[in-house]
Amino acid sequence: MSTSIVTTDALANLANACLRLGELNDLTDAPVAERQKIQDKLDSIVYSVLTIPPEITAHIFIQCLPKEIRPSRHIAPLLLTQICHDWRMIALATPSLWDSITLTYDARKDPERLLEMWLQRSASLPLYLFLGAPDAALTRSLLDASLIHHCRWRELKLSSHADMDAGSREFPILNKITFADPSRGPRVLKIRNAPALDEVSITMANSGAFDVELPWSQLKTIRLKTFTDAWDCLQMLNQCSDLLLLAHRAIVWQNVIETFSHPHITLSNLESLEVEYKGSSIVPHLTLPRLRYLTLSGRIASAIEPFRALLSRSSCSLQYLSIVITKYDNTKPYALYQIFQLVPTVTTLVLDLEGRRRPLHRIIEALSSADVLPTMHTLIIAAERRVDDYDYLLNILRLRCENGTLRTFTLTFHPSGSASGPTPPFPELAMAHFCDLANSGLKICICLNENPWSVVLLDTLE
């Protein structure tokens, strides 16, 4: 075949291909033009949320942070980096979004990488670190990475098998430590140089095997949770000369016979005591001359005599009494009457009744006597709704108002936990009587807690 014939055929094929391409271009020109038109329209839209100044957007982002920040693309702050480019830039330029992190073991994640990312993005801000993993080596690695920034530690929560001895490191702004001991084995916590530290929470599972070294004398608040006897607690408290608030929760149901070389510890400055009374308690071993605020839960009846002795040897004038009764506590009305009789100087009484088994009037019947808590001017009750309670409660309030002592009353209803239907409306007649009391000068607040909102039914508080 001659060269001229091959050339002619090739040119013909080329022309045919160009023709087909032209036809295809004609077919795509319209969709392309339509696409560009739509894109231009979208580009012309001004999203009002993107017109907010970046500093205000950053402030809104901070308000969206959960209480406990876990690295997850489903919650802030990581979620905020996935919405659009502008929001991502704002989030990455806002160190306050990254100054707190909770890291627990998750095989699908890389906690060491996540911690490093958080430390970098938080710039030089104070750090709130919550580290907990069943693997001691992993927690040790996380602690080592965090200790590079020890001068930035503001709060530390550690719950793992790993021990911590900070050596000579200084923690100039560290003010709170929470240390849980789930391992039931020997544990070490040593932070010696923390001049701002004033609050410590410690959970102890194994008596005598917990080596803690902290600047005890400067602490203002200490919260202790023990699964054994109170010996370790008393050793710590004996060094807390400036303590203002002490909370002790003993997770021991049986009574424990204890012998201490120093049976009584005097905490001269302590003003507030919170005790869950279950078996082994520190109460029989304390003297608290400045005690003003008491929160009591657990076995109320078992606490009567120990508290009678405490108040007697302390010669304190209690002003605030809070009693928490759960559905598991078989607290009888007479036990409450006896507790009330111990504290005639109380001016504020709080009754928190969680899932109670008996009607409210059985709990507050002791208040029907003017000789019980004669100086009480504030009564706060939190309970589940029961329509049979209002008449008796109203009578108590009227009596106290007539005596000229009660000035403020707050009633908060817990969710009942029942799935039987919507909460029935508050009885109109009962509300009318509460309004009458308010018109007579009693300051009243009645609210209904319905997750996730709280509904205020009546509020005359200033």
C-alpha positions as a Markdown table, in Angstrom:
| # | Residue | x | y | z |
|---|---|---|---|---|
| 1 | Met | 0.0 | 0.0 | 0.0 |
| 2 | Ser | 1.4 | 3.4 | -1.0 |
| 3 | Thr | 2.2 | 6.1 | 1.6 |
| 4 | Ser | -0.4 | 8.5 | 0.1 |
| 5 | Ile | -3.2 | 6.0 | 0.7 |
| 6 | Val | -2.2 | 5.5 | 4.4 |
| 7 | Thr | -1.9 | 9.2 | 4.9 |
| 8 | Thr | -5.4 | 9.8 | 3.3 |
| 9 | Asp | -7.0 | 7.2 | 5.6 |
| 10 | Ala | -5.3 | 8.6 | 8.7 |
| 11 | Leu | -6.5 | 12.1 | 7.9 |
| 12 | Ala | -10.0 | 10.8 | 7.4 |
| 13 | Asn | -9.9 | 9.0 | 10.7 |
| 14 | Leu | -8.6 | 12.1 | 12.4 |
| 15 | Ala | -11.3 | 14.2 | 10.9 |
| 16 | Asn | -13.9 | 11.7 | 12.0 |
| 17 | Ala | -12.5 | 11.7 | 15.6 |
| 18 | Cys | -12.6 | 15.5 | 15.7 |
| 19 | Leu | -16.1 | 15.5 | 14.5 |
| 20 | Arg | -17.2 | 13.1 | 17.2 |
| 21 | Leu | -15.3 | 15.2 | 19.8 |
| 22 | Gly | -17.1 | 18.3 | 18.6 |
| 23 | Glu | -20.4 | 16.6 | 19.0 |
| 24 | Leu | -19.5 | 15.5 | 22.6 |
| 25 | Asn | -18.4 | 19.0 | 23.4 |
| 26 | Asp | -21.8 | 20.3 | 22.2 |
| 27 | Leu | -23.4 | 17.8 | 24.5 |
| 28 | Thr | -21.3 | 18.7 | 27.6 |
| 29 | Asp | -21.2 | 22.5 | 27.1 |
| 30 | Ala | -24.7 | 22.9 | 28.4 |
| 31 | Pro | -24.2 | 20.8 | 31.6 |
| 32 | Val | -20.8 | 22.5 | 32.2 |
| 33 | Ala | -22.4 | 25.9 | 31.9 |
| 34 | Glu | -25.2 | 24.9 | 34.2 |
| 35 | Arg | -22.7 | 23.6 | 36.7 |
| 36 | Gln | -20.8 | 26.8 | 36.6 |
| 37 | Lys | -24.0 | 28.8 | 37.0 |
| 38 | Ile | -24.9 | 26.8 | 40.1 |
| 39 | Gln | -21.4 | 27.1 | 41.5 |
| 40 | Asp | -21.4 | 30.8 | 41.0 |
| 41 | Lys | -24.7 | 31.0 | 42.8 |
| 42 | Leu | -23.4 | 29.0 | 45.7 |
| 43 | Asp | -20.3 | 31.1 | 45.9 |
| 44 | Ser | -22.4 | 34.2 | 46.1 |
| 45 | Ile | -24.2 | 33.0 | 49.2 |
| 46 | Val | -22.9 | 34.6 | 52.4 |
| 47 | Tyr | -23.4 | 32.3 | 55.3 |
| 48 | Ser | -24.2 | 34.4 | 58.3 |
| 49 | Val | -22.4 | 32.1 | 60.7 |
| 50 | Leu | -19.2 | 32.8 | 58.8 |
| 51 | Thr | -19.6 | 36.6 | 59.2 |
| 52 | Ile | -19.2 | 36.3 | 62.9 |
| 53 | Pro | -15.8 | 37.7 | 64.0 |
| 54 | Pro | -13.4 | 34.8 | 64.6 |
| 55 | Glu | -12.8 | 35.8 | 68.3 |
| 56 | Ile | -16.6 | 35.5 | 68.9 |
| 57 | Thr | -16.8 | 32.2 | 67.1 |
| 58 | Ala | -13.9 | 30.9 | 69.2 |
| 59 | His | -15.7 | 31.9 | 72.3 |
| 60 | Ile | -18.8 | 30.0 | 71.1 |
| 61 | Phe | -16.6 | 27.0 | 70.4 |
| 62 | Ile | -15.3 | 27.1 | 74.0 |
| 63 | Gln | -18.9 | 27.1 | 75.4 |
| 64 | Cys | -19.6 | 24.0 | 73.3 |
| 65 | Leu | -16.9 | 21.9 | 75.0 |
| 66 | Pro | -18.2 | 18.9 | 76.9 |
| 67 | Lys | -17.4 | 18.6 | 80.6 |
| 68 | Glu | -15.0 | 15.7 | 80.0 |
| 69 | Ile | -13.1 | 16.1 | 76.8 |
| 70 | Arg | -12.3 | 12.8 | 75.1 |
| 71 | Pro | -10.5 | 12.8 | 71.7 |
| 72 | Ser | -13.3 | 11.9 | 69.3 |
| 73 | Arg | -14.3 | 13.2 | 65.9 |
| 74 | His | -17.9 | 13.1 | 67.1 |
| 75 | Ile | -17.5 | 15.8 | 69.8 |
| 76 | Ala | -15.7 | 19.1 | 70.2 |
| 77 | Pro | -13.0 | 20.1 | 69.8 |
| 78 | Leu | -12.1 | 17.6 | 67.0 |
| 79 | Leu | -15.6 | 17.8 | 65.6 |
| 80 | Leu | -15.2 | 21.6 | 65.0 |
| 81 | Thr | -12.2 | 21.0 | 62.8 |
| 82 | Gln | -14.3 | 18.9 | 60.3 |
| 83 | Ile | -17.1 | 21.4 | 59.5 |
| 84 | Cys | -15.4 | 23.8 | 57.1 |
| 85 | His | -12.0 | 25.3 | 56.4 |
| 86 | Asp | -12.8 | 28.5 | 58.3 |
| 87 | Trp | -13.9 | 26.7 | 61.4 |
| 88 | Arg | -11.0 | 24.4 | 61.3 |
| 89 | Met | -8.6 | 27.4 | 61.2 |
| 90 | Ile | -10.4 | 29.1 | 64.1 |
| 91 | Ala | -10.4 | 25.9 | 66.2 |
| 92 | Leu | -6.7 | 25.2 | 65.6 |
| 93 | Ala | -5.9 | 28.9 | 66.5 |
| 94 | Thr | -7.8 | 28.7 | 69.8 |
| 95 | Pro | -5.6 | 27.1 | 72.4 |
| 96 | Ser | -8.4 | 27.1 | 75.0 |
| 97 | Leu | -10.1 | 24.3 | 73.1 |
| 98 | Trp | -7.1 | 22.0 | 73.7 |
| 99 | Asp | -6.1 | 22.7 | 77.3 |
| 100 | Ser | -8.0 | 19.8 | 78.7 |
| 101 | Ile | -7.9 | 16.1 | 77.7 |
| 102 | Thr | -9.2 | 12.8 | 79.0 |
| 103 | Leu | -7.2 | 9.8 | 77.8 |
| 104 | Thr | -8.3 | 6.2 | 78.6 |
| 105 | Tyr | -7.2 | 3.0 | 76.8 |
| 106 | Asp | -8.7 | 2.4 | 73.4 |
| 107 | Ala | -7.0 | 0.0 | 71.0 |
| 108 | Arg | -8.4 | 1.9 | 68.0 |
| 109 | Lys | -6.6 | 5.1 | 68.9 |
| 110 | Asp | -3.1 | 6.2 | 69.5 |
| 111 | Pro | -3.3 | 8.0 | 72.9 |
| 112 | Glu | 0.4 | 9.0 | 72.8 |
| 113 | Arg | -0.1 | 10.8 | 69.5 |
| 114 | Leu | -3.3 | 12.3 | 70.7 |
| 115 | Leu | -1.7 | 13.7 | 73.8 |
| 116 | Glu | 1.2 | 15.2 | 71.8 |
| 117 | Met | -1.3 | 16.8 | 69.5 |
| 118 | Trp | -3.3 | 18.3 | 72.4 |
| 119 | Leu | -0.1 | 19.5 | 74.1 |
| 120 | Gln | 1.0 | 21.3 | 71.0 |
| 121 | Arg | -2.4 | 22.9 | 70.2 |
| 122 | Ser | -2.8 | 24.1 | 73.7 |
| 123 | Ala | 0.2 | 26.4 | 73.3 |
| 124 | Ser | 1.3 | 27.6 | 76.7 |
| 125 | Leu | -2.0 | 27.5 | 78.5 |
| 126 | Pro | -2.5 | 25.7 | 81.9 |
| 127 | Leu | -3.3 | 22.0 | 81.4 |
| 128 | Tyr | -6.1 | 19.8 | 82.7 |
| 129 | Leu | -5.0 | 16.2 | 82.4 |
| 130 | Phe | -7.2 | 13.1 | 83.0 |
| 131 | Leu | -5.2 | 9.9 | 82.4 |
| 132 | Gly | -6.5 | 6.4 | 83.0 |
| 133 | Ala | -5.5 | 3.1 | 81.4 |
| 134 | Pro | -5.3 | -0.5 | 82.7 |
| 135 | Asp | -1.9 | -0.7 | 81.1 |
| 136 | Ala | 0.8 | 0.6 | 83.4 |
| 137 | Ala | 3.4 | 1.0 | 80.6 |
| 138 | Leu | 1.0 | 3.1 | 78.5 |
| 139 | Thr | 0.1 | 5.4 | 81.4 |
| 140 | Arg | 3.8 | 5.7 | 82.3 |
| 141 | Ser | 4.5 | 6.8 | 78.7 |
| 142 | Leu | 1.6 | 9.3 | 78.9 |
| 143 | Leu | 2.9 | 10.7 | 82.2 |
| 144 | Asp | 6.4 | 11.0 | 80.9 |
| 145 | Ala | 5.2 | 13.0 | 77.9 |
| 146 | Ser | 3.1 | 15.2 | 80.1 |
| 147 | Leu | 5.8 | 15.8 | 82.7 |
| 148 | Ile | 7.8 | 17.7 | 80.0 |
| 149 | His | 5.1 | 20.3 | 80.5 |
| 150 | His | 4.9 | 20.0 | 84.3 |
| 151 | Cys | 5.0 | 23.8 | 84.8 |
| 152 | Arg | 1.7 | 24.0 | 82.9 |
| 153 | Trp | -0.2 | 21.4 | 85.0 |
| 154 | Arg | -3.3 | 23.0 | 86.6 |
| 155 | Glu | -5.3 | 19.8 | 87.4 |
| 156 | Leu | -4.4 | 16.1 | 87.3 |
| 157 | Lys | -6.7 | 13.1 | 87.5 |
| 158 | Leu | -4.9 | 9.8 | 87.4 |
| 159 | Ser | -6.6 | 6.4 | 87.5 |
| 160 | Ser | -4.4 | 3.6 | 86.4 |
| 161 | His | -1.9 | 1.0 | 87.6 |
| 162 | Ala | 1.0 | 3.4 | 87.1 |
| 163 | Asp | 2.8 | 4.9 | 90.1 |
| 164 | Met | 3.9 | 8.5 | 90.0 |
| 165 | Asp | 6.9 | 10.0 | 91.7 |
| 166 | Ala | 7.6 | 13.6 | 90.5 |
| 167 | Gly | 11.0 | 13.8 | 92.1 |
| 168 | Ser | 12.2 | 17.4 | 92.4 |
| 169 | Arg | 10.0 | 18.8 | 89.7 |
| 170 | Glu | 8.0 | 21.9 | 90.6 |
| 171 | Phe | 4.4 | 22.3 | 89.7 |
| 172 | Pro | 3.8 | 26.1 | 90.2 |
| 173 | Ile | 0.1 | 26.3 | 89.2 |
| 174 | Leu | -1.1 | 22.8 | 90.0 |
| 175 | Asn | -4.1 | 23.3 | 92.3 |
| 176 | Lys | -6.1 | 20.0 | 92.2 |
| 177 | Ile | -5.2 | 16.3 | 92.1 |
| 178 | Thr | -7.6 | 13.3 | 91.8 |
| 179 | Phe | -6.0 | 10.0 | 92.4 |
| 180 | Ala | -8.1 | 6.8 | 92.1 |
| 181 | Asp | -6.7 | 3.4 | 93.1 |
| 182 | Pro | -8.6 | 0.6 | 91.2 |
| 183 | Ser | -5.8 | -1.9 | 91.3 |
| 184 | Arg | -6.0 | -3.0 | 94.9 |
| 185 | Gly | -2.2 | -3.1 | 95.0 |
| 186 | Pro | 0.7 | -1.0 | 96.2 |
| 187 | Arg | 0.5 | 2.5 | 94.8 |
| 188 | Val | 2.8 | 5.5 | 94.9 |
| 189 | Leu | 1.9 | 9.2 | 94.5 |
| 190 | Lys | 4.6 | 11.7 | 95.3 |
| 191 | Ile | 4.3 | 15.4 | 94.4 |
| 192 | Arg | 6.4 | 17.4 | 96.8 |
| 193 | Asn | 6.8 | 20.8 | 95.2 |
| 194 | Ala | 3.3 | 22.2 | 94.3 |
| 195 | Pro | 2.9 | 25.6 | 96.1 |
| 196 | Ala | -0.6 | 26.2 | 94.7 |
| 197 | Leu | -2.0 | 22.8 | 95.5 |
| 198 | Asp | -5.1 | 23.1 | 97.7 |
| 199 | Glu | -7.5 | 20.3 | 96.8 |
| 200 | Val | -6.9 | 16.5 | 96.7 |
| 201 | Ser | -9.2 | 13.6 | 96.1 |
| 202 | Ile | -8.0 | 10.1 | 96.8 |
| 203 | Thr | -9.6 | 6.7 | 96.4 |
| 204 | Met | -7.9 | 3.9 | 98.4 |
| 205 | Ala | -8.7 | 0.2 | 97.9 |
| 206 | Asn | -5.9 | -1.4 | 99.9 |
| 207 | Ser | -5.1 | -0.4 | 103.4 |
| 208 | Gly | -1.4 | 0.1 | 104.3 |
| 209 | Ala | -0.2 | -0.2 | 100.7 |
| 210 | Phe | -0.6 | 3.4 | 99.6 |
| 211 | Asp | 2.5 | 5.6 | 99.6 |
| 212 | Val | 1.3 | 9.2 | 99.3 |
| 213 | Glu | 3.6 | 12.2 | 99.7 |
| 214 | Leu | 2.0 | 15.6 | 99.2 |
| 215 | Pro | 2.3 | 19.1 | 100.7 |
| 216 | Trp | -0.5 | 18.2 | 103.3 |
| 217 | Ser | -0.1 | 21.2 | 105.5 |
| 218 | Gln | -1.2 | 23.6 | 102.7 |
| 219 | Leu | -4.3 | 21.7 | 101.6 |
| 220 | Lys | -7.7 | 23.3 | 102.0 |
| 221 | Thr | -9.9 | 20.5 | 100.6 |
| 222 | Ile | -9.5 | 16.8 | 100.8 |
| 223 | Arg | -11.9 | 14.1 | 99.6 |
| 224 | Leu | -11.3 | 10.5 | 100.6 |
| 225 | Lys | -13.0 | 7.3 | 99.5 |
| 226 | Thr | -11.9 | 4.1 | 101.2 |
| 227 | Phe | -12.7 | 0.5 | 100.8 |
| 228 | Thr | -11.0 | -0.5 | 104.0 |
| 229 | Asp | -10.7 | 0.9 | 107.5 |
| 230 | Ala | -9.9 | 4.6 | 108.3 |
| 231 | Trp | -6.3 | 4.2 | 109.4 |
| 232 | Asp | -4.7 | 5.6 | 106.2 |
| 233 | Cys | -7.2 | 8.5 | 106.2 |
| 234 | Leu | -6.2 | 9.5 | 109.7 |
| 235 | Gln | -2.5 | 9.4 | 108.9 |
| 236 | Met | -3.1 | 11.8 | 106.1 |
| 237 | Leu | -5.4 | 14.1 | 108.1 |
| 238 | Asn | -3.0 | 14.3 | 110.9 |
| 239 | Gln | -0.8 | 16.4 | 108.6 |
| 240 | Cys | -3.5 | 18.6 | 107.2 |
| 241 | Ser | -3.3 | 21.5 | 109.7 |
| 242 | Asp | -5.0 | 24.1 | 107.5 |
| 243 | Leu | -7.9 | 22.0 | 106.1 |
| 244 | Leu | -11.3 | 23.8 | 105.5 |
| 245 | Leu | -13.3 | 21.0 | 103.8 |
| 246 | Leu | -13.2 | 17.3 | 104.5 |
| 247 | Ala | -15.3 | 14.6 | 102.7 |
| 248 | His | -15.1 | 10.9 | 103.5 |
| 249 | Arg | -16.9 | 8.1 | 101.9 |
| 250 | Ala | -16.4 | 4.7 | 103.4 |
| 251 | Ile | -17.4 | 1.8 | 101.1 |
| 252 | Val | -17.4 | -0.7 | 104.0 |
| 253 | Trp | -20.8 | -1.9 | 105.2 |
| 254 | Gln | -19.6 | -3.9 | 108.2 |
| 255 | Asn | -18.5 | -2.2 | 111.4 |
| 256 | Val | -14.7 | -2.4 | 111.8 |
| 257 | Ile | -13.0 | -2.5 | 115.1 |
| 258 | Glu | -10.1 | 0.0 | 114.9 |
| 259 | Thr | -7.2 | 0.9 | 117.3 |
| 260 | Phe | -5.3 | 4.1 | 116.7 |
| 261 | Ser | -2.2 | 5.4 | 118.5 |
| 262 | His | -3.8 | 8.9 | 118.2 |
| 263 | Pro | -7.5 | 8.3 | 118.6 |
| 264 | His | -8.5 | 12.0 | 118.1 |
| 265 | Ile | -7.2 | 14.5 | 115.6 |
| 266 | Thr | -8.1 | 18.1 | 116.0 |
| 267 | Leu | -8.6 | 20.0 | 112.7 |
| 268 | Ser | -8.8 | 23.5 | 114.1 |
| 269 | Asn | -9.8 | 25.3 | 110.9 |
| 270 | Leu | -12.2 | 22.8 | 109.3 |
| 271 | Glu | -15.5 | 24.4 | 108.6 |
| 272 | Ser | -17.2 | 21.8 | 106.3 |
| 273 | Leu | -17.6 | 18.0 | 106.7 |
| 274 | Glu | -19.2 | 15.6 | 104.2 |
| 275 | Val | -19.6 | 12.1 | 105.4 |
| 276 | Glu | -21.2 | 9.0 | 104.0 |
| 277 | Tyr | -21.6 | 6.9 | 107.1 |
| 278 | Lys | -21.1 | 3.2 | 106.4 |
| 279 | Gly | -19.3 | 1.2 | 109.0 |
| 280 | Ser | -15.7 | 2.3 | 109.3 |
| 281 | Ser | -15.8 | 6.1 | 109.7 |
| 282 | Ile | -13.3 | 8.8 | 110.7 |
| 283 | Val | -16.0 | 10.7 | 112.7 |
| 284 | Pro | -15.2 | 9.1 | 116.1 |
| 285 | His | -11.6 | 10.2 | 115.8 |
| 286 | Leu | -12.1 | 13.9 | 114.9 |
| 287 | Thr | -12.5 | 17.1 | 116.9 |
| 288 | Leu | -13.7 | 20.0 | 114.8 |
| 289 | Pro | -14.1 | 23.2 | 116.9 |
| 290 | Arg | -15.0 | 25.4 | 113.9 |
| 291 | Leu | -17.4 | 23.1 | 112.1 |
| 292 | Arg | -20.3 | 25.0 | 110.5 |
| 293 | Tyr | -21.4 | 22.9 | 107.5 |
| 294 | Leu | -22.3 | 19.2 | 107.7 |
| 295 | Thr | -23.5 | 16.9 | 104.9 |
| 296 | Leu | -24.6 | 13.4 | 106.0 |
| 297 | Ser | -25.6 | 10.3 | 104.1 |
| 298 | Gly | -25.5 | 6.6 | 104.5 |
| 299 | Arg | -26.6 | 4.9 | 107.7 |
| 300 | Ile | -28.1 | 7.9 | 109.5 |
| 301 | Ala | -29.2 | 5.9 | 112.6 |
| 302 | Ser | -25.6 | 4.6 | 113.0 |
| 303 | Ala | -24.3 | 8.1 | 112.9 |
| 304 | Ile | -26.3 | 9.5 | 115.7 |
| 305 | Glu | -24.1 | 8.6 | 118.7 |
| 306 | Pro | -20.8 | 9.3 | 116.9 |
| 307 | Phe | -22.0 | 12.7 | 115.9 |
| 308 | Arg | -23.4 | 13.4 | 119.3 |
| 309 | Ala | -19.9 | 12.8 | 120.7 |
| 310 | Leu | -18.3 | 14.8 | 117.9 |
| 311 | Leu | -20.4 | 17.9 | 118.5 |
| 312 | Ser | -20.0 | 17.6 | 122.2 |
| 313 | Arg | -16.2 | 17.5 | 122.2 |
| 314 | Ser | -15.9 | 20.0 | 119.4 |
| 315 | Ser | -18.2 | 22.6 | 121.0 |
| 316 | Cys | -19.1 | 23.9 | 117.6 |
| 317 | Ser | -22.2 | 25.7 | 116.4 |
| 318 | Leu | -23.5 | 24.1 | 113.2 |
| 319 | Gln | -25.3 | 26.4 | 110.8 |
| 320 | Tyr | -25.9 | 24.2 | 107.7 |
| 321 | Leu | -27.1 | 20.6 | 107.7 |
| 322 | Ser | -27.7 | 18.5 | 104.5 |
| 323 | Ile | -29.0 | 15.0 | 104.7 |
| 324 | Val | -29.0 | 12.7 | 101.6 |
| 325 | Ile | -31.3 | 9.7 | 101.7 |
| 326 | Thr | -31.2 | 7.3 | 98.8 |
| 327 | Lys | -33.6 | 4.5 | 98.0 |
| 328 | Tyr | -31.2 | 2.0 | 99.5 |
| 329 | Asp | -31.1 | 3.8 | 102.9 |
| 330 | Asn | -33.6 | 2.5 | 105.4 |
| 331 | Thr | -33.6 | 5.8 | 107.4 |
| 332 | Lys | -36.5 | 6.0 | 109.8 |
| 333 | Pro | -38.2 | 9.3 | 110.7 |
| 334 | Tyr | -37.1 | 9.0 | 114.4 |
| 335 | Ala | -33.5 | 8.8 | 113.3 |
| 336 | Leu | -33.9 | 12.2 | 111.6 |
| 337 | Tyr | -35.6 | 13.6 | 114.6 |
| 338 | Gln | -32.6 | 12.6 | 116.8 |
| 339 | Ile | -30.2 | 14.2 | 114.3 |
| 340 | Phe | -32.2 | 17.4 | 114.3 |
| 341 | Gln | -32.1 | 17.5 | 118.1 |
| 342 | Leu | -28.4 | 17.4 | 118.0 |
| 343 | Val | -28.0 | 20.6 | 116.0 |
| 344 | Pro | -30.4 | 23.3 | 117.4 |
| 345 | Thr | -28.3 | 26.1 | 115.9 |
| 346 | Val | -28.8 | 25.0 | 112.3 |
| 347 | Thr | -30.3 | 27.8 | 110.2 |
| 348 | Thr | -30.3 | 26.0 | 106.8 |
| 349 | Leu | -31.6 | 22.5 | 106.3 |
| 350 | Val | -31.3 | 20.6 | 103.0 |
| 351 | Leu | -33.1 | 17.3 | 102.5 |
| 352 | Asp | -32.1 | 15.4 | 99.3 |
| 353 | Leu | -34.4 | 12.4 | 99.0 |
| 354 | Glu | -33.3 | 10.2 | 96.1 |
| 355 | Gly | -35.7 | 7.5 | 95.0 |
| 356 | Arg | -37.3 | 7.5 | 98.5 |
| 357 | Arg | -39.4 | 4.6 | 99.7 |
| 358 | Arg | -41.7 | 6.5 | 102.0 |
| 359 | Pro | -43.8 | 9.6 | 101.5 |
| 360 | Leu | -42.3 | 13.0 | 102.2 |
| 361 | His | -44.4 | 13.7 | 105.2 |
| 362 | Arg | -42.8 | 10.8 | 107.0 |
| 363 | Ile | -39.4 | 12.4 | 106.5 |
| 364 | Ile | -40.3 | 15.9 | 107.6 |
| 365 | Glu | -42.8 | 15.1 | 110.4 |
| 366 | Ala | -40.1 | 16.0 | 113.0 |
| 367 | Leu | -40.2 | 19.6 | 111.7 |
| 368 | Ser | -43.8 | 20.0 | 112.9 |
| 369 | Ser | -42.5 | 20.7 | 116.3 |
| 370 | Ala | -41.3 | 24.3 | 116.9 |
| 371 | Asp | -38.7 | 23.0 | 119.3 |
| 372 | Val | -36.9 | 21.2 | 116.5 |
| 373 | Leu | -34.4 | 23.4 | 114.6 |
| 374 | Pro | -35.9 | 26.5 | 116.2 |
| 375 | Thr | -33.6 | 28.9 | 114.3 |
| 376 | Met | -34.0 | 27.4 | 110.9 |
| 377 | His | -34.8 | 30.1 | 108.3 |
| 378 | Thr | -34.0 | 28.2 | 105.1 |
| 379 | Leu | -35.5 | 24.9 | 104.1 |
| 380 | Ile | -34.5 | 23.1 | 100.8 |
| 381 | Ile | -36.0 | 19.9 | 99.7 |
| 382 | Ala | -35.2 | 17.8 | 96.6 |
| 383 | Ala | -37.5 | 14.8 | 96.1 |
| 384 | Glu | -39.6 | 12.8 | 93.6 |
| 385 | Arg | -43.1 | 14.1 | 93.0 |
| 386 | Arg | -45.8 | 12.5 | 95.0 |
| 387 | Val | -49.2 | 14.3 | 95.1 |
| 388 | Asp | -49.9 | 13.0 | 98.6 |
| 389 | Asp | -47.2 | 15.2 | 100.1 |
| 390 | Tyr | -48.4 | 18.7 | 99.5 |
| 391 | Asp | -50.9 | 19.1 | 102.3 |
| 392 | Tyr | -48.6 | 18.0 | 105.1 |
| 393 | Leu | -45.7 | 20.1 | 103.7 |
| 394 | Leu | -47.9 | 23.2 | 103.4 |
| 395 | Asn | -48.9 | 22.8 | 107.1 |
| 396 | Ile | -45.2 | 22.6 | 108.1 |
| 397 | Leu | -44.4 | 25.7 | 106.1 |
| 398 | Arg | -47.4 | 27.6 | 107.6 |
| 399 | Leu | -46.3 | 26.6 | 111.2 |
| 400 | Arg | -42.8 | 27.7 | 110.6 |
| 401 | Cys | -43.9 | 31.0 | 109.0 |
| 402 | Glu | -46.3 | 31.7 | 112.0 |
| 403 | Asn | -43.3 | 31.2 | 114.3 |
| 404 | Gly | -41.5 | 33.9 | 112.4 |
| 405 | Thr | -38.5 | 31.8 | 111.7 |
| 406 | Leu | -38.8 | 30.4 | 108.1 |
| 407 | Arg | -37.9 | 32.9 | 105.4 |
| 408 | Thr | -36.9 | 30.9 | 102.4 |
| 409 | Phe | -38.2 | 27.6 | 100.9 |
| 410 | Thr | -37.0 | 25.7 | 97.8 |
| 411 | Leu | -38.6 | 22.6 | 96.4 |
| 412 | Thr | -37.0 | 20.7 | 93.5 |
| 413 | Phe | -38.5 | 17.6 | 92.0 |
| 414 | His | -36.3 | 14.9 | 90.7 |
| 415 | Pro | -37.3 | 12.9 | 87.6 |
| 416 | Ser | -39.3 | 9.9 | 88.8 |
| 417 | Gly | -37.6 | 7.6 | 86.3 |
| 418 | Ser | -41.0 | 6.3 | 85.3 |
| 419 | Ala | -41.7 | 5.7 | 81.6 |
| 420 | Ser | -45.5 | 5.5 | 82.1 |
| 421 | Gly | -46.1 | 8.7 | 80.4 |
| 422 | Pro | -45.7 | 12.5 | 80.7 |
| 423 | Thr | -45.4 | 14.1 | 84.1 |
| 424 | Pro | -48.8 | 15.1 | 85.4 |
| 425 | Pro | -49.3 | 18.9 | 85.9 |
| 426 | Phe | -48.7 | 20.4 | 89.3 |
| 427 | Pro | -52.0 | 20.4 | 91.3 |
| 428 | Glu | -53.6 | 23.9 | 90.9 |
| 429 | Leu | -54.9 | 23.9 | 94.5 |
| 430 | Ala | -51.5 | 23.1 | 96.0 |
| 431 | Met | -49.9 | 25.8 | 93.8 |
| 432 | Ala | -52.5 | 28.3 | 95.0 |
| 433 | His | -51.6 | 27.5 | 98.6 |
| 434 | Phe | -47.9 | 28.0 | 97.8 |
| 435 | Cys | -48.7 | 31.3 | 96.2 |
| 436 | Asp | -50.6 | 32.4 | 99.3 |
| 437 | Leu | -47.5 | 31.6 | 101.4 |
| 438 | Ala | -45.4 | 33.7 | 98.9 |
| 439 | Asn | -47.8 | 36.6 | 99.2 |
| 440 | Ser | -47.5 | 36.4 | 103.0 |
| 441 | Gly | -43.8 | 37.0 | 102.7 |
| 442 | Leu | -42.2 | 33.5 | 102.3 |
| 443 | Lys | -39.6 | 33.4 | 99.5 |
| 444 | Ile | -40.4 | 30.3 | 97.5 |
| 445 | Cys | -38.9 | 28.6 | 94.5 |
| 446 | Ile | -40.5 | 25.4 | 93.1 |
| 447 | Cys | -38.9 | 23.8 | 90.0 |
| 448 | Leu | -39.3 | 20.5 | 88.2 |
| 449 | Asn | -36.2 | 18.9 | 86.7 |
| 450 | Glu | -37.1 | 17.2 | 83.5 |
| 451 | Asn | -34.1 | 16.1 | 81.5 |
| 452 | Pro | -32.5 | 17.9 | 79.9 |
| 453 | Trp | -34.4 | 21.0 | 81.1 |
| 454 | Ser | -35.5 | 22.5 | 84.5 |
| 455 | Val | -38.9 | 24.0 | 84.6 |
| 456 | Val | -39.5 | 26.8 | 87.1 |
| 457 | Leu | -43.1 | 26.6 | 88.5 |
| 458 | Leu | -42.8 | 29.4 | 91.0 |
| 459 | Asp | -40.0 | 31.7 | 92.0 |
| 460 | Thr | -40.2 | 34.7 | 94.4 |
| 461 | Leu | -36.6 | 34.6 | 95.4 |
| 462 | Glu | -34.7 | 37.8 | 95.0 |
